[in-house]
Amino acid sequence: MERRKFIAASALAGAGVLTTACDPSTKQNEETTKEAAVAVRHNPIGVSTYSFWRFNGPKEETPIEMCIDKAAAMGFDGIELLLVQMESEENAYLQSLKKRAYHVGLDLMGFSTHQGFVYPEKEKRDENIAKTIHQIELAYSLGIPTMRLNTGRWGTSESFDALMANKGIEPTLEGYTDDDGFKWVIDAIAECMPVAEKCGVVLGLENHWGLGRTADGVKRIVDEINNPWLQVTLDTGNFLENRDAQFEVLAPQTCLVQAKTYYGGGKWYSLDIDYEKFGDLMRKVGYKGYISVEFEGLEDPDIALPKSLEVMRKAFYYPLS
């Protein structure tokens, strides 16, 4: 009987399916007293090119091509491109990146861009609308299915370091309120939605400081626009208070998870994120998409990223049913 169980489990493993049944000689067999084996599939795990660079030194020292090759060698399934790290927006360059990723077996699975709409001046908001539409078209040219979007922020902090020291909180511009800012952001993103739909690029509004610092702020914008081509990019490292509760608010509308790790100590701060618990939440809401590692520690990424990948492989999976 035990031999037949082993043969059955081996057959499932050969098909790329994980089960809890295994050879009695292995350590895992200690848990085979559970009920029948449950077949699961792992979420695909990607890595952001930011993880190799982290704005440390000139971007030319950490070219996208090198990031693609390293990510493939480490065993990642895909790669998320940071637009400001790319050397060009010319089509020939974009297609060369697409070709390179294809030949090493990586998906181009995410596009991380910067823009902001928290400006009283309409012309500045219009500039960022045009910029965002252009970025959507770049994602389309690259064949990338989802693009990270920011709300922007008031810009009243003296520096980004000061913003981080104040946990991402900053005062509004004199004479304006957050409600003014939310209206600007909602109206601006709404203008981008027809192009997102036309190009087949899901916009993921990130909890990324500014009006997106809280889950309620992100959800307010996404719900008001109420368009299936606008969802959430959930960054696990950008909630500095009530993290688990805020994860629960955004998890059902998440189209991409950016998973922070901090080996060697964080560049601005370190968080102790329970990825096993977070993985349970994402299974609960039925999330089957990509996890994109964003390493933001001080350790050498060549050492830290394989460790990060191992953590994510264990934490993110979902039952096959």
C-alpha positions as CSV (number, residue, x, y, z in Angstrom):
1,M,0.0,0.0,0.0
2,E,2.8,2.5,0.9
3,R,4.6,1.6,-2.3
4,R,1.4,2.4,-4.4
5,K,1.1,5.8,-2.6
6,F,4.7,6.6,-3.5
7,I,4.2,5.7,-7.1
8,A,1.0,7.8,-7.3
9,A,2.7,10.8,-5.7
10,S,5.7,10.5,-8.1
11,A,3.4,10.5,-11.1
12,L,1.8,13.8,-9.9
13,A,5.2,15.4,-9.3
14,G,6.3,14.4,-12.8
15,A,3.3,16.4,-14.1
16,G,4.4,19.5,-12.3
17,V,1.9,19.1,-9.5
18,L,2.8,19.4,-5.8
19,T,1.1,17.0,-3.3
20,T,1.5,16.3,0.3
21,A,1.9,12.5,-0.4
22,C,5.5,11.5,-0.5
23,D,8.0,8.7,0.1
24,P,8.0,7.6,3.8
25,S,11.8,8.0,3.8
26,T,11.5,11.8,3.3
27,K,11.1,14.4,6.0
28,Q,7.9,15.6,4.4
29,N,6.3,12.2,5.3
30,E,5.9,13.4,8.8
31,E,2.9,15.4,7.7
32,T,1.2,12.6,5.6
33,T,-1.1,11.9,8.5
34,K,-3.2,14.7,7.0
35,E,-6.2,13.8,4.9
36,A,-5.9,13.1,1.2
37,A,-3.2,14.8,-0.8
38,V,-4.2,18.3,-2.1
39,A,-2.9,19.2,-5.5
40,V,-1.7,22.8,-5.8
41,R,0.0,25.1,-8.3
42,H,2.5,27.8,-7.4
43,N,2.0,31.4,-8.3
44,P,4.6,32.5,-10.9
45,I,7.4,34.5,-9.2
46,G,9.0,37.5,-11.0
47,V,11.5,40.0,-9.9
48,S,11.7,43.8,-10.5
49,T,14.8,45.1,-12.2
50,Y,14.7,47.7,-9.4
51,S,15.9,44.9,-7.1
52,F,19.3,44.8,-8.9
53,W,19.7,48.5,-9.0
54,R,17.8,50.2,-6.1
55,F,18.9,53.6,-7.4
56,N,22.4,52.8,-6.3
57,G,24.8,54.4,-8.8
58,P,24.2,55.2,-12.5
59,K,21.6,53.1,-14.1
60,E,24.1,52.3,-16.9
61,E,26.0,50.1,-14.3
62,T,22.9,47.9,-13.9
63,P,21.5,47.5,-17.5
64,I,18.2,45.8,-18.0
65,E,19.8,43.1,-20.2
66,M,22.0,42.1,-17.2
67,C,18.9,42.0,-15.0
68,I,17.1,39.7,-17.4
69,D,20.0,37.3,-17.7
70,K,20.5,37.2,-13.9
71,A,16.8,36.7,-13.2
72,A,16.7,33.8,-15.6
73,A,19.8,32.2,-14.1
74,M,18.3,32.5,-10.6
75,G,15.2,30.6,-11.6
76,F,12.6,33.4,-11.7
77,D,9.6,33.0,-14.0
78,G,9.3,36.6,-15.1
79,I,10.7,40.1,-14.8
80,E,9.1,43.5,-14.1
81,L,10.8,46.4,-15.9
82,L,11.4,49.7,-14.2
83,L,10.9,52.3,-16.9
84,V,13.4,54.9,-15.4
85,Q,16.1,52.2,-15.5
86,M,15.7,51.5,-19.2
87,E,18.3,53.1,-21.5
88,S,15.8,54.1,-24.2
89,E,12.1,54.1,-25.2
90,E,12.9,53.5,-28.9
91,N,11.0,50.6,-30.4
92,A,14.2,48.7,-31.5
93,Y,15.4,48.7,-27.9
94,L,12.0,47.6,-26.6
95,Q,11.9,44.7,-29.0
96,S,15.4,43.7,-28.2
97,L,14.4,43.3,-24.5
98,K,11.3,41.3,-25.4
99,K,13.5,39.0,-27.6
100,R,16.1,38.6,-24.9
101,A,13.5,37.7,-22.2
102,Y,11.8,35.2,-24.6
103,H,15.1,33.4,-25.3
104,V,16.0,33.0,-21.7
105,G,12.5,31.8,-20.8
106,L,11.2,34.8,-18.9
107,D,7.9,36.6,-19.1
108,L,7.9,40.4,-19.3
109,M,5.2,40.5,-16.6
110,G,5.1,44.0,-15.2
111,F,6.0,47.6,-16.0
112,S,6.8,49.9,-13.2
113,T,6.3,53.6,-14.1
114,H,6.2,57.0,-12.4
115,Q,3.7,59.8,-12.8
116,G,1.7,62.1,-10.5
117,F,-1.6,63.9,-10.7
118,V,-1.6,65.9,-7.4
119,Y,-1.2,69.3,-9.0
120,P,-3.5,72.3,-8.8
121,E,-2.3,73.4,-12.3
122,K,-4.4,71.6,-15.0
123,E,-1.5,71.8,-17.4
124,K,0.7,69.8,-15.1
125,R,-2.0,67.2,-14.7
126,D,-2.5,67.1,-18.5
127,E,1.3,66.6,-19.0
128,N,1.1,63.5,-16.7
129,I,-2.0,62.2,-18.4
130,A,-0.1,62.3,-21.8
131,K,2.9,60.8,-20.1
132,T,0.9,57.9,-18.7
133,I,-0.9,57.2,-22.0
134,H,2.6,57.0,-23.6
135,Q,3.7,54.6,-21.0
136,I,0.7,52.4,-21.6
137,E,1.6,52.3,-25.3
138,L,5.2,51.3,-24.3
139,A,3.8,48.4,-22.2
140,Y,1.7,47.4,-25.2
141,S,4.8,47.4,-27.5
142,L,6.7,45.2,-24.9
143,G,3.7,42.8,-24.6
144,I,3.4,43.5,-20.9
145,P,0.0,42.9,-19.4
146,T,0.0,45.2,-16.4
147,M,1.5,48.6,-15.5
148,R,2.1,50.1,-12.1
149,L,0.5,53.5,-11.6
150,N,1.1,56.1,-8.9
151,T,-1.3,58.8,-7.6
152,G,1.6,61.3,-7.0
153,R,2.0,63.3,-3.8
154,W,1.8,66.8,-2.5
155,G,5.6,67.3,-2.7
156,T,5.7,69.4,0.5
157,S,8.4,67.2,2.0
158,E,11.9,68.6,1.7
159,S,13.3,65.3,0.4
160,F,12.3,61.6,-0.1
161,D,14.4,60.7,3.0
162,A,12.4,63.2,5.0
163,L,9.2,61.7,3.6
164,M,10.3,58.2,4.7
165,A,11.3,59.6,8.2
166,N,7.7,60.8,8.5
167,K,6.3,57.5,7.4
168,G,5.1,58.8,4.1
169,I,2.9,61.5,5.6
170,E,3.1,65.1,4.3
171,P,0.9,68.2,4.6
172,T,-1.2,69.4,1.7
173,L,-0.4,72.5,-0.3
174,E,-1.7,75.6,1.4
175,G,-5.2,76.3,0.3
176,Y,-6.0,72.8,-0.8
177,T,-7.3,69.6,0.8
178,D,-6.9,65.9,0.1
179,D,-10.4,65.9,-1.4
180,D,-9.1,68.3,-4.1
181,G,-6.2,65.9,-4.7
182,F,-8.4,62.9,-5.0
183,K,-10.6,64.6,-7.6
184,W,-7.6,65.5,-9.7
185,V,-6.3,62.0,-9.5
186,I,-9.6,60.3,-10.3
187,D,-10.3,62.6,-13.2
188,A,-6.8,62.2,-14.7
189,I,-6.7,58.4,-14.4
190,A,-10.2,58.2,-15.9
191,E,-8.8,59.9,-19.0
192,C,-6.2,57.1,-19.4
193,M,-8.7,54.2,-19.2
194,P,-9.8,54.1,-22.9
195,V,-6.1,53.7,-24.0
196,A,-5.5,51.0,-21.3
197,E,-8.5,49.0,-22.6
198,K,-7.5,49.5,-26.2
199,C,-3.9,48.3,-25.5
200,G,-5.0,45.5,-23.2
201,V,-2.9,46.8,-20.3
202,V,-4.4,46.5,-16.8
203,L,-3.4,49.6,-14.7
204,G,-2.5,48.7,-11.2
205,L,-2.7,51.6,-8.8
206,E,0.0,51.1,-6.1
207,N,-0.1,51.9,-2.4
208,H,2.9,54.2,-3.0
209,W,2.9,57.2,-0.8
210,G,0.9,60.4,-1.6
211,L,-2.8,59.8,-1.8
212,G,-2.1,56.1,-2.3
213,R,-0.4,55.8,1.1
214,T,-3.3,54.0,2.6
215,A,-5.5,51.2,1.4
216,D,-8.6,53.3,1.8
217,G,-7.0,56.0,-0.4
218,V,-6.2,53.5,-3.1
219,K,-9.6,51.9,-2.9
220,R,-11.4,55.2,-3.0
221,I,-9.8,56.0,-6.4
222,V,-10.2,52.5,-7.9
223,D,-13.9,52.2,-6.8
224,E,-14.8,55.7,-8.0
225,I,-13.4,55.0,-11.5
226,N,-15.0,51.6,-11.5
227,N,-13.3,50.2,-14.6
228,P,-12.1,46.6,-15.0
229,W,-8.9,47.9,-16.5
230,L,-7.9,49.6,-13.3
231,Q,-7.0,47.3,-10.4
232,V,-4.4,47.4,-7.6
233,T,-0.7,46.8,-7.5
234,L,-0.3,45.7,-3.9
235,D,3.2,46.5,-2.4
236,T,3.8,44.6,0.8
237,G,6.4,47.1,2.0
238,N,4.5,50.3,1.7
239,F,2.1,50.0,4.6
240,L,3.8,51.2,7.8
241,E,0.7,50.9,10.1
242,N,-2.0,48.3,10.4
243,R,-0.4,46.3,7.6
244,D,-2.5,43.1,7.8
245,A,-5.8,45.0,7.9
246,Q,-4.8,47.2,4.9
247,F,-3.7,44.1,3.0
248,E,-7.2,42.7,3.5
249,V,-8.8,45.8,2.1
250,L,-6.9,45.7,-1.2
251,A,-6.3,42.0,-1.7
252,P,-9.6,41.3,-3.6
253,Q,-8.8,43.9,-6.3
254,T,-5.1,43.1,-6.7
255,C,-3.7,42.4,-10.2
256,L,0.0,42.2,-9.1
257,V,1.8,41.7,-5.8
258,Q,5.1,43.5,-5.3
259,A,6.8,41.6,-2.5
260,K,9.5,43.5,-0.5
261,T,12.4,41.8,1.1
262,Y,15.1,43.5,3.2
263,Y,18.1,41.2,3.6
264,G,21.1,43.1,5.1
265,G,18.8,45.7,6.6
266,G,16.5,48.0,4.7
267,K,17.6,51.0,2.7
268,W,15.1,53.3,4.4
269,Y,13.5,50.8,6.9
270,S,13.0,47.1,7.4
271,L,9.6,45.3,7.9
272,D,9.1,41.8,9.2
273,I,6.5,40.6,6.7
274,D,4.9,37.2,7.4
275,Y,4.7,35.9,3.8
276,E,3.1,32.6,4.9
277,K,0.2,34.6,6.4
278,F,0.0,36.9,3.5
279,G,0.0,33.9,1.1
280,D,-3.0,32.6,3.0
281,L,-4.8,35.8,2.4
282,M,-4.1,35.8,-1.3
283,R,-5.4,32.2,-1.5
284,K,-8.5,33.2,0.3
285,V,-9.3,35.9,-2.3
286,G,-8.4,33.5,-5.2
287,Y,-5.3,35.4,-6.4
288,K,-3.4,33.3,-9.0
289,G,-1.2,36.0,-10.6
290,Y,2.4,37.0,-10.4
291,I,4.4,37.8,-7.3
292,S,7.1,40.4,-8.2
293,V,10.1,40.5,-5.7
294,E,11.3,44.0,-4.9
295,F,14.5,43.6,-2.9
296,E,15.1,46.8,-0.9
297,G,17.9,45.7,1.4
298,L,21.6,46.3,1.7
299,E,22.8,42.8,0.9
300,D,24.3,41.9,-2.5
301,P,21.2,41.1,-4.7
302,D,23.1,38.2,-6.1
303,I,22.8,36.6,-2.7
304,A,19.5,38.1,-1.5
305,L,17.4,37.5,-4.5
306,P,17.7,33.6,-4.6
307,K,16.8,33.7,-0.9
308,S,13.8,35.9,-1.7
309,L,12.7,33.5,-4.4
310,E,12.8,30.6,-2.0
311,V,10.6,32.4,0.4
312,M,8.0,33.3,-2.2
313,R,7.9,29.8,-3.7
314,K,7.0,28.4,-0.3
315,A,4.4,31.1,0.5
316,F,2.4,31.5,-2.7
317,Y,0.4,28.7,-4.2
318,Y,-3.3,27.8,-4.7
319,P,-5.3,24.6,-4.9
320,L,-6.1,23.1,-8.3
321,S,-9.8,22.7,-8.4
